[in-house]
Amino acid sequence: MATEALRINARAASLQSPRPFSVAMSPSRRVSPKAGEPLCAGRNGRIVSTYSRSPSRSPCNTLKGRVKRKESFDALARSVSKSISAPDFSKLERDQKADDTPERRRTAMMPVSNSASTWRMIRNSRCLVNPDPIYGVYMNKNGEMYTTSETSKGGHVQCHDRNGNFLWNFYLRPYKNGKITFQPFQIAETPEGNIAIACINSVTVWTKEGKLLNEHGKNMFKFCKNVAVRSTGEIIATDSDSDCVKIIAANGSQITKLDYPIECAAGVAVDSQDNIIVTDWRHTIRVFDTDNKLIRTFGERGNGDGELDMVYGVCTDCDDNVVVADMWNDRISVYSNEGKFLTHIATGHSSHIHRPLHLTVTKGIPDDNRLCVVEFGGSDVKLISY
């Protein structure tokens, strides 16, 4: 049910307006990027112009076309609010206005605990933009950032250095019989330096040159969209339709699952001790030890400190704090590994974040503390330095 709702949400987002993309450039040079081009950052990392991909003659740009799209979006939004416990879209806007109090507007950059001092103050932020929606983002120990997207050529993987400069890219297998062969979502790096990607019905492993090494669990997953990798090489993958988390052995010889049902399992991460951290659409975070036993559960629905609303993406920082994308609260929050709330490090008011979906942070790089955020349906990466 949650998967169907997510699909409806994605469909609704596409119907709400013509498919937009942002162009980062100086005002004097307005050149639209083509599909599949590398991410690019404009002057001072700011987006200074926004274009619509649909041509002016498109039915989407006529009055009749806009009315039909708006009616379709409203119908889908109503069906979403009925099918899951997510708030309806009109109520969200009213709630945001009602919550616009001084306490809600506070930047909340000062940590509650010294263990969150990494995220004390925002130094700068910029946006890396892409002509296609981004479905996954990951930063490795060298600060290199991987992203996944879907283009007319098929699934697309790109790598940029710590300064946002393009390094390399490759395409997954192209379309076959009118359908994409591999639809990439969240991405992670294996201990061998290869790339693990969640691809709906399987988990694939690729070299950085674009060679497919393994396809794990083909047709064993119903809806796999998030992966993480342990130091042992085990790949952890959430399957939201099956309400479970599956573990793929390092050599791919065996696929098991956590002996604990997780309704609407969403994001997944591992900390420095190889503990598994899982989020779900029921506003809960669960931690499992190296023996895959549940050791901790925290989180409840709400918009106050220590509360969550439709939590999705998750990762850990260099102190093993748990960093989560609190989607419907429009913020990024930090919890200790024991589940104690520490601080909000980015909010809709302080960092202009709206519906954060995926996120990743740097680890172990002195004086290089960065947070990368991808918003729901977004085609850019917000890169915030602390």
GIRAZI-V977644 format. One record per residue. BURIAL is # if it has 24 or more other C-alpha atoms within 12 Angstrom, else .. D_FIRST is the distance of its C-alpha to the first C-alpha in Angstrom with 1 decimal. Layout:
# GIRAZI-V977644
burial: <BURIAL:BURIAL>
d_first: <D_FIRST:D_FIRST>
This chain:
# GIRAZI-V977644
burial: <#:#:#:.:#:#:.:#:#:.:#:#:#:.:#:#:#:#:#:#:#:#:#:#:#:.:.:.:.:.:.:.:#:.:.:#:#:#:#:#:#:#:.:.:#:#:#:.:.:#:.:.:.:.:.:.:.:.:.:#:.:.:.:.:.:.:.:.:#:.:.:.:#:#:.:#:#:#:#:#:#:.:.:#:.:#:#:#:#:.:.:.:.:.:.:.:.:.:.:.:.:.:.:#:.:.:#:#:#:.:#:#:.:.:#:#:#:#:#:#:#:#:.:.:#:#:#:#:#:#:#:#:#:#:#:#:#:#:#:#:#:.:#:#:#:#:#:#:#:#:#:#:#:#:#:#:#:#:#:#:#:#:#:#:.:#:.:#:#:#:#:#:#:.:.:.:.:.:.:.:#:#:#:#:#:#:#:#:#:#:.:.:.:#:#:#:#:#:#:#:#:#:#:#:#:#:#:#:.:#:.:.:.:.:#:#:#:.:.:#:#:#:#:#:#:#:#:#:#:#:#:.:#:#:#:#:#:#:#:#:#:#:#:#:#:#:#:#:.:#:.:.:.:.:#:#:#:#:.:.:.:#:#:#:#:#:#:#:#:#:#:#:.:#:#:#:#:#:#:#:#:#:#:#:#:#:#:#:.:.:.:#:.:.:.:.:.:#:#:#:#:.:#:.:#:#:#:#:#:#:#:#:#:#:#:#:#:#:#:#:#:#:#:#:#:#:#:#:#:#:#:#:#:#:#:#:#:.:#:#:#:#:#:#:#:#:#:#:#:#:#:.:#:#:#:#:#:#:#:#:#:#:#:.:.:.:.:#:#:#:#:#:#:#:#:#:#:#:#:#:#:#:#:#:#:#>
d_first: <0.0:3.8:5.4:5.1:6.2:8.7:9.9:10.5:12.2:14.3:15.2:16.1:18.2:20.0:20.8:22.1:25.3:27.1:26.1:28.3:29.9:32.3:35.7:37.6:41.4:44.6:45.1:48.0:45.9:43.0:41.7:38.2:36.7:35.6:32.3:32.5:35.2:35.3:34.0:36.9:38.1:40.4:43.4:42.8:39.2:38.3:36.5:39.2:37.9:34.7:34.5:32.3:31.6:31.8:35.4:37.2:37.3:33.6:32.2:29.8:32.9:34.3:33.9:32.3:29.8:28.9:28.5:26.1:24.0:24.0:23.0:20.1:18.9:19.3:17.3:14.3:14.8:14.8:11.6:9.9:11.9:11.0:7.2:7.4:10.8:12.0:15.4:16.3:18.5:21.7:21.6:21.2:24.6:26.2:25.1:26.5:29.8:30.0:29.5:32.2:34.7:37.2:35.3:32.0:34.1:35.8:35.6:35.0:36.5:38.8:37.2:37.2:38.3:40.6:38.1:36.2:39.4:38.1:36.1:39.0:39.6:38.3:41.1:39.7:36.6:36.1:33.5:33.2:31.9:30.6:30.4:26.9:23.6:23.5:20.5:22.2:25.4:27.5:31.1:33.3:36.3:38.6:36.7:35.6:32.3:30.0:27.4:25.2:24.5:24.2:27.3:28.9:30.4:27.2:25.7:28.2:29.2:31.8:33.9:35.9:38.5:38.5:40.2:37.6:39.9:38.5:39.2:37.5:34.6:33.4:31.0:28.7:29.3:29.4:27.5:28.0:27.9:26.3:23.4:23.4:24.3:22.9:20.5:21.3:19.4:20.6:24.1:26.5:30.1:31.3:34.6:36.4:35.5:33.1:29.7:26.4:23.4:19.7:19.2:15.6:16.9:19.8:21.8:25.1:28.4:31.0:34.5:35.3:37.2:34.1:34.7:31.8:32.6:29.6:26.2:24.6:22.0:21.8:18.9:18.2:15.3:12.0:11.4:14.3:15.2:17.5:20.7:23.7:27.0:29.3:33.0:33.3:31.4:28.3:25.1:22.1:18.7:15.2:12.5:9.1:7.4:10.2:10.2:13.8:16.7:19.1:22.8:24.9:28.6:31.0:32.6:29.3:30.6:27.9:24.1:23.1:20.3:20.6:21.3:18.8:15.1:13.4:9.9:8.3:11.7:13.0:16.8:19.5:23.3:26.5:29.6:33.2:33.2:30.3:28.1:24.3:22.5:18.7:16.6:13.1:11.1:12.7:16.0:17.5:19.7:20.8:23.9:24.9:28.5:30.1:29.8:26.0:26.3:24.5:27.3:25.8:23.0:23.3:21.7:20.7:19.4:22.1:24.3:27.4:28.8:26.8:23.7:20.4:17.8:14.7:16.7:16.1:19.1:21.7:25.2:28.5:32.0:35.4:35.7:32.3:30.9:27.1:26.3:22.9:21.3:20.5:18.6:18.6:22.1:23.4:25.2:25.8:26.7:28.7:28.7:31.1:30.2:30.7:28.0:30.6:29.9:32.5:32.1:30.2:31.6:30.2:28.9:28.3:31.8:33.7:32.1:30.4:27.0:24.1:20.4:21.3:18.8:20.9:24.3:27.2:30.7:34.1:35.5:39.1:40.8:43.5:43.4:40.4:37.4:34.8:31.2:29.2:26.1:23.8:22.0:18.7:19.7:23.3:26.0:28.2:28.7:30.1:32.8:34.1:37.2:38.4>
